[in-house]
Amino acid sequence: MRLIGAGGRPGDDGPVLTTAWTLPNLITIIRFLGVPLFIWFIAEQRYGAAVITLVVMGSTDWVDGYVARRFNQVSIVGKWLDPVADRTAMIVVAVTFVVDGIAPAWLVWLIVIPDLILIVNALVLFRGPLHLPVITVGKIRTALMLVGAPLLLLHQVEGFGQDWILVLAEVLLVAACILHLVAFWAYFLAAHRKYRLERDEQQSCPS
């Protein structure tokens, strides 16, 4: 069973819907709604409930993609909404962890700074946001983050303070940050390739 790209049919990408009202997009919206709920649980130091919230958010990241591919509900909106939901969840979780003292500050800097560079890069090259196809490294990065973060939080829950949980969480998060930098560089290069391609096409067109 494939975890990445599960639900897809070999050789058949299926149609891309123009409507935003699809089941996968509704599942993605649930992930968005989980973000403020997670923040509230952390503020109240209800770490057990926060862990459950993160697990649900991580599950929706896989479920919405599976449903979209399995039932041919891939949509134009979903192609940019899902990565935005992933990125929002990662940044908010990282910042919340650092503010609450659960994780060190480097977790935020390694996640936020590359994203800010990509945003500025897109604004300079394309005068607006750029939505590139999600690469496999980015998907693995997100998966590691959405597994490592709940484990790191689980270590704060009474009865789950074992050292192996903390070590496993830290290993997964360090691996996620490394892949985040790899994905950042791949997206950075892809943006410049697309810019050069569009520029060359414009120059080759007769005026």
Buried (B, 14 or more C-beta within 10 A) or exposed (E): EEEEEEBBEEEEEBEEBEEEEBBBBEBBBBBBEBBEBBBEBBEEEBBBBBBBBBBBBBBBBBBBBBBBBBEBBBBEBBBBBBBEBBBEBBBBBBBBBBBBEBBEEEBBEBBBEBBEEBEEBBEEBEEEEBEBEBBEBBBBBBBBBBBBBBBBBBBBBEEBEEEEBBEBBBEBBBBBBBBBBBBBEBBBEBBEEBBEEEEEEEEEEEE
